[in-house]
Amino acid sequence: MPASLSASITVRQLAAWHAVHKVEELEAAGRRDFYQAELSFGLILRNGLLPGLQKKLRSAGVQIDRTLGVSPSQADLHAAADATSDHQKEICRRLRLARGLYQKANALFSNPLLENLL
């Protein structure tokens, strides 16, 4: 994380990842919060990092599919120059590659074996 982030922002991000959790201190004074680090990296991955990664991955997959589903109208195709057509074909080729990578990553992160390993 960048050095410019405050400690409270960093601790909130770590808590969202389940890397730390708040502990109650009997002698806590004022507005101070106390946290304890999670020592099991498997729990951090399973409960914090993987769900966030899967959410971002799903969003990327939706955007790729939406973009591939958008096709120029026939009038636009006739008006487009060959270079533009080649450019559009290259963009579609790259998007199809990205969709293939998305599908592989999604299959990996959704595999029940991964959860068993963690």
C-alpha positions in Angstrom: 0.0 0.0 0.0 1.2 3.5 -0.7 3.0 5.2 2.2 0.6 8.1 2.1 -2.3 6.1 3.4 -3.2 6.6 7.1 -3.0 3.8 9.6 -6.8 3.7 10.0 -7.4 3.2 6.3 -4.7 0.5 6.1 -6.2 -1.3 9.1 -9.7 -1.1 7.6 -8.4 -2.7 4.4 -6.6 -5.4 6.4 -9.9 -6.0 8.3 -11.8 -6.3 5.0 -9.3 -8.9 4.0 -9.8 -10.7 7.3 -6.1 -10.3 8.0 -6.8 -8.6 11.3 -9.7 -8.5 13.7 -10.7 -6.1 16.4 -10.2 -7.3 20.0 -11.9 -5.9 23.0 -9.5 -4.5 25.6 -10.8 -4.1 29.1 -8.5 -1.2 29.8 -9.0 0.5 26.5 -9.2 4.2 27.0 -10.6 6.8 24.7 -11.2 6.1 21.0 -8.4 3.6 20.5 -9.1 0.3 18.8 -7.0 -2.8 19.2 -6.4 -5.4 16.5 -4.9 -8.8 16.4 -3.3 -10.3 13.3 -4.8 -13.5 11.7 -2.0 -16.0 11.7 -3.6 -18.4 9.2 -2.8 -17.3 5.7 -5.3 -19.9 4.4 -8.1 -18.2 6.3 -7.0 -14.8 5.0 -7.1 -16.1 1.4 -10.4 -18.0 1.8 -12.4 -15.4 3.7 -10.9 -12.1 2.6 -8.8 -12.1 -0.6 -10.4 -14.7 -2.8 -14.0 -13.4 -2.4 -12.8 -9.9 -3.4 -10.8 -11.2 -6.3 -13.8 -13.3 -7.5 -16.0 -10.2 -7.4 -13.6 -8.2 -9.5 -13.1 -11.1 -11.9 -16.9 -11.5 -12.4 -17.1 -7.8 -13.1 -14.4 -8.0 -15.7 -16.1 -11.0 -17.3 -19.4 -9.1 -17.6 -17.6 -6.1 -19.1 -15.7 -8.3 -21.7 -19.0 -10.0 -22.7 -20.8 -6.7 -23.0 -18.1 -5.2 -25.1 -17.9 -8.3 -27.4 -21.7 -8.1 -27.7 -21.6 -4.6 -29.0 -21.3 -4.6 -32.8 -21.2 -1.7 -35.1 -24.3 -1.2 -37.3 -24.1 -2.2 -41.0 -23.9 1.5 -42.0 -20.9 2.0 -39.8 -19.3 -1.1 -41.3 -19.6 0.3 -44.8 -18.4 3.7 -43.8 -15.4 2.4 -41.9 -12.0 2.3 -43.5 -10.1 -0.9 -43.8 -7.7 0.2 -41.1 -10.5 0.8 -38.7 -12.0 -2.6 -39.6 -8.6 -4.2 -39.0 -8.4 -2.3 -35.7 -11.8 -3.5 -34.7 -10.9 -7.1 -35.5 -7.7 -6.8 -33.4 -9.7 -5.4 -30.5 -12.2 -8.3 -30.8 -9.4 -10.8 -31.0 -7.8 -9.4 -27.8 -11.2 -9.4 -26.1 -11.8 -13.0 -27.0 -8.3 -13.8 -25.5 -9.2 -11.9 -22.4 -12.5 -13.8 -22.1 -10.6 -17.1 -22.4 -8.2 -16.0 -19.6 -11.2 -14.9 -17.5 -12.9 -18.3 -18.0 -9.7 -20.1 -16.9 -9.1 -17.9 -13.9 -12.8 -18.2 -12.9 -12.7 -22.0 -13.1 -9.5 -22.0 -11.0 -10.9 -19.7 -8.3 -14.3 -21.4 -8.2 -12.8 -24.9 -7.9 -13.8 -26.6 -4.6 -10.3 -28.1 -4.5 -8.8 -24.7 -4.0 -11.0 -24.2 -0.9 -9.9 -27.6 0.4 -6.2 -26.7 -0.1 -6.7 -23.5 2.0 
